[in-house]
Amino acid sequence: MPADINALKTQQFRWTKGAVETAKKMLPSVLKSDLSMKMKLECFVHLTSNIVFPFIIIVALLNVPLVVIKNTIGGFDEYYTLMSVFVLASISTFLFYMYAQRAIHLDWRKRLLLFPVFLAGSMGFAVNNTKAVMEALLNIKSGFSRTPKYKIVENGDDWRKKKYVQKRISPTIFIELLLALYYVVGIAISAYYLEIAAIPFQVMFLLGFGTVGFMSLRHALSK
């Protein structure tokens, strides 16, 4: 793991963009091949998994307006009830990581307690990774950005004094901080309308965008 969050974002950006570019290049051949339908489906899911990040941004932007519309414009209650079934989609994500943790760690039950933190972190990286997905889809080329590791070996080693610390403040940082502020307002609106079920997800968005944005700014300004 990189020592600072901007290096981690660089790594995640490269991996995400590369995965989508690989999907664009390889999926046509996979789908035309003689592989079984099961293998084709597994290839499709694996290669396109990063497309989730733009949809995380869409959900983040629409969550608060939906709370307002639900409580100010009537006649849509049956649709809200029907759409609530998609909350179950989060169960598949939980099961995916549960089986992965069980396969590689003896203390996997303890690690699962951190799943909400992991989910919030994934939400926080959505802005950075959505940019990577869109660049890949639009064939926008970029150079290979290495991930500085700083040779952190001992407890006293400090990455801040290393030569390759990333000092550039990316515009995505401000988007992340704006989204965090957006969810401060969103949580207040949900509390006002007593939409208690919406608040846990909004808190995760707030923690994700807020933590990633704040740490990115802090590490970029560190000396």
N, C-alpha and C positions, 0 to 999 in steps of 0.2 A: 504494500500500500504506500502511495506517495505520502510524504510528511506534511504537505500543505494542500489545502483544498483546491487551489487553482491548478496545481499539477494533476490532481485527481480529475478535475473537470477536463483538462487537456486529454488525459488518458481516455476518459469516458467518451469524449467527443470523437476521438480517433476510432475507437472500437465501434461506436454506434454508426458513424458514417461508413466505415469499412464494411460493416455487416450489411447495411442496406445496399451498398454498391455491389457486394457479392451476390445478394439476392437478385438484383437486376440482371447480373451477368449469368448466374447459374440456374435460376428457376425455370426459364424456358426450356433448357436442356433436360432438367429433371422431369418436368411435366410431360415432355415428349418421349421420355425414355420408357424402357420396359420394366421399370421398377414396379413393385406392388403398390396398390393404392395407399396402403398403410404407410409405406416408406415415403411415398410422395407427400402425404399429409404431414408426416413428421418433419420432412425437409422444409416444407412450406412454413410450418409453425416456427421452426427453429430459425430460419433465415429472415422471417418477417417480424419477429417478436419486438424489435425496436420501434415499429410503427406505433406502438402503444403511446409513445411520448407526446406526439401531437394531440392525441385524444385526451391525454391527461390535462393538457392546457385547455382544450375545449370544455371539458368537464369543470375545470377550475373557474373558467370565465362565466359559465352558464349557471353554476350552482346558486349564487346569490340572487340573480334575476328570477330564477325559478321560485325561490322562496317568496320573493315579493309578489310575483304574478299569482302564485297559489293563494295568497292571502288577500289579494286586492281584486282579482277578477274571478268570478265564480264560473261554474259549469264544466270544470275540467277534473273534478275529483276522481272519476272513474279511471282517467288516464294516469293520474298520479299513483293510484292504487295499483294499476297494472304494471307501471314502470318500476315499482318498488322491487319487483322480482329480480331486477338486475343487480341488486345489492348482493345477491347470492354469488355473483361473479367473483367477488373477493374471496370466497371460500376456495375456489380453484387455485388462486395465487397462494393462499395459506397452505393448502395441501402440497402444492409443488415444492415449496421451500421446506415444509415439514419432512417430506420424504428425503429431500436432498440432505438436510441436516442429520437426519437419522442414519443415513448411509455413511457419513464421514466423521461424525462426532459422537462420542460416548455420552456427553452431557447435552444432547440435542433438546431434551425437554426444557432445560434451563435457558438455552439459547432462544427457544421459541417465545420466551417472555419479551424478547427484544423485537419481535416481529412488527409491532406498531411503529417502533423507531425506524426500522428498516423501510417500512412502507412510506413513512413521512419523508425519509431521505430520498427515496426514489421519486416522490412527488417534487421534492426540491430541485432535483437534477433535470426536471422535465424541460425547462427553458433551454438549458445548455444542449441537451440531447435532441430537442425538437429542431434546433438550428442545424444540427448535424444531419438529421433525417431529411430536412428540406433541401439542404445543399446536395445531398446524394441524389434525391429524386429529381432535382433540377439540373443535374450535371455540373454543378459549380465546383471547380477544382480548387484544391488547397494543398499547400506543402505538408510534408510529414513533420509534425510537431512532436519532438521527443518528450518523454516524461521524465523530468529530473527526479532522481532518487536521493541525492545529497550525501550518500554514504553514511547514513545514520546507524551507528554501531553501538555506541555506549550511551548511557543515560544522559551524560553531559553534553553530547553532540547537539549542536544547534543549527537547524536548517536555514535560519534567517541570515546567517553570515556566509552562506554558500554563493558561489558565483552565478548559478543559474536560477536563482529565485525569480519568479515571474512577478514583476512590478506593474505590469500593464493592467489598468482597470477596464474590464470588458463591459460593453453596454448591457450585456445580459444581466450583470449584477444589479443594475438599476431596475430592470424589469422584475427581477426576483424580489427586490425590496418593495416595489410598488404592489406586487401581488400579495406580499405579506401584509401590507397596510390595507389592501382591499379586503383581506379576510378578517382583519380586526373589525372593520365596519360590518362585514358579513356576519360574524358571530353575534355582534350587537343586534343586528336585524333579526336573526333567527331567534335570539333570546326574547326580543320584543314580541314576536309573533308566536312564541312558545313552540317553535319547530325544533324540539329537543333532538330528534333523530338526525337532523342535519349537522348539529354542532360537532360531534366527534370527528366527522370527516373534514369539517372546516378547520378544526384545531390541528389536524394532521397537515393540511395545506399550509396553515399559518406557520407551524413549526418547521415544515420542510422548506418553504420558500424563505422564511425569515432566517433560519439557521444557515442555509447555503449562501444566501445573499450577504448576510452580516459577516460570516467567516471569510468569504471571498474578498470582501472589501478590506477587512482587518488584515488578512494575510498579504494583500497587495500593498498595503500601506506600512507594513511592518518593516523595521530596520534592524 
